Amino acid sequence: MKIGRRSIFLAGSALLASPAIIRPAIIRPAMAQPATTLPAQTPGFYRFKVGSFTVTTVHDGFVARPLEGFVRNAPLAEVQGVLRDAFLPQDRMVIPYTVTFLDTGRDLVVFDSGNGVTPAGATIGRMIANMRSAGIDPAKVTRVVMSHFHGDHVNGLLNAEGLAAFPNAEVIVPEAEIAWWGDATNETRSPEGQRANFANSARRLAPYAARMRRVGPDSEVIPGVRSVAAYGHTPGHTCYHIADGAEQMMFVADTTNRPELLARRPEFHIIFDFDAVAAEATRRRIYDRVATDRIRVTGYHFPFPANGYLTKEGSGYRFVAADWTGAV
Amino acid sequence: MKIGRRSIFLAGSALLASPAIIRPAIIRPAMAQPATTLPAQTPGFYRFKVGSFTVTTVHDGFVARPLEGFVRNAPLAEVQGVLRDAFLPQDRMVIPYTVTFLDTGRDLVVFDSGNGVTPAGATIGRMIANMRSAGIDPAKVTRVVMSHFHGDHVNGLLNAEGLAAFPNAEVIVPEAEIAWWGDATNETRSPEGQRANFANSARRLAPYAARMRRVGPDSEVIPGVRSVAAYGHTPGHTCYHIADGAEQMMFVADTTNRPELLARRPEFHIIFDFDAVAAEATRRRIYDRVATDRIRVTGYHFPFPANGYLTKEGSGYRFVAADWTGAV
């Protein structure tokens, strides 16, 4: 038990180091019990309903990257000010990853695949353990629905052995996305920082070649799930609208990175955007829709549990987390 | 497994009810595996550090009560508008309960005691199970530090047998709080809705009589924890400031109920306030301090994990949840 162990260590070392110091310490026999393995942190998953559907968001960890250069078209101090308003670190950009699962009763869907297997000590790659906590078996996933082909979204398609991490799933990809990254002649027409995506996405998708389906914009992916074109972040970046009965939500993927920074300031252009001008226009269009219609959203880089709403505020939007409840 | 079972049931009943309907259903042998017991929802606890101290917030559930009459000095429609802006229900007042634990290395402290044992089916009383998930043994708690004596804060002092739920703990109570509720002659001078607190708090505190300590305002409770007078919600309502090294936080208890409603509109007076005018003045004083100094707060009725910051906005404050992280 973490609390117990810490207490024992601190009390023990204080006694050893300075036996002459008298403190009004309470010696509790109960503290001497053997430590058991209990979690340092609560498991990173969260469940809620959309009609009769069950959505589970599963955390895949975070990275901290240099803040300098992250936003291309604003001074560092201005970016830091927005992060400060959100009580986020201002000396680095902390990017969380949270994957959305959907159980429709007939299908178990995962939207994008997480960072997959990462080296020991990495702060990403938590999805597999958190799926286990959530009771989600990758072998039971029937559809992997991709928003786009950036590494942090496709890398989890392979397991540690380099085989299909979702061995029984069909993979559904946006037509415009595979048209771009599947054609090597586009490589020289892509931003330099994005060129690795050609080889990487081909390798990650390879085991699924025989069970891949392309979807166009505004198409039914499976009953209750429709594609929503959201091009800009990548050539075929796609959101997914989910509806059952009177309830709806949208997986907004990378329409923005962290909303505390980029929903507040939709005019900020970040280094990961393939076409930042198109990405900004898409961001405003999608967020106007979900804000106007008060549609629940999940986002890939939203603060865990990555589940809430966007509301118009000033010239941007504010993310409002949905109320947490133990009653699913 | 919840997801697995639902899928099986839906697929099975569809087949039985309408065998003639042909659907493009995927039959997956893996779905027929026996269900295991996995959580419907992630356990309700969350950990973070304040210097070398470890704080754990533990969820105790929620109640839904009539919204009408909850705020005494504003029209219902105005209250509903504030809730709507926060994407909260507008036809009822959902009040969550989250209890703050502090491990200083020498003491395991709980601030208030939760709702305790509740009837089967109640939406409150989850703290005991969530403490277990968090690895917190009530027998190892060394101090129970009370903010005030309302039932939802003192009821958990007793276990199912009516004995001390924290059998090895000292109970620390605000001097002004026990002075009021410990003197029966104050009963007729208390608002009618608050009179049950006299008998109830006496009964809940009884097993701890021999190990109770009274603290005045602005006093050291234990090393690293100081009392902060916050009178109004009750005659002795007290917050606690926690500091270790350069880091600090404040348990603001019931300085407000849900911050989405009452931090946004500090002028709202609610039915649970003993002296609503004093409560409002206290609310503004405490929240001005934590907003100005950017002090992390936990609150008893804040949205789980009840951990974040208050920032000035307009004539009120906005609660900003601290960023969730799996890396404690």
Interface residues (C-beta under 8 A of the other chain):
Chain A: M1 K2 I3 G4 R6 S7 L10 A11 R23 A25 I26 R28 A30 M31 T36 L38 P39 A40 Q41 T42 P43 G44 F45 Y46 R47 T54 T56 H59 G61 F62 D85 A86 F87 L88 V94 P96 D103 G105 R106 D107 L108 T123 R126 S133 A134 G135 I136 D137 A139 K140 T142 N168 R294 P303 F304 P305 G308 Y309 T311 V320 A321 A322 D323 W324 T325 G326 A327 V328
Chain B: M1 K2 I3 G4 R6 S7 L10 A11 R23 A25 I26 R28 A30 M31 T36 L38 P39 A40 Q41 T42 P43 G44 F45 Y46 R47 T54 T56 H59 G61 F62 D85 A86 F87 L88 V94 P96 D103 G105 R106 D107 L108 T123 R126 S133 A134 G135 I136 D137 A139 K140 T142 N168 R294 P303 F304 P305 G308 Y309 T311 V320 A321 A322 D323 W324 T325 G326 A327 V328
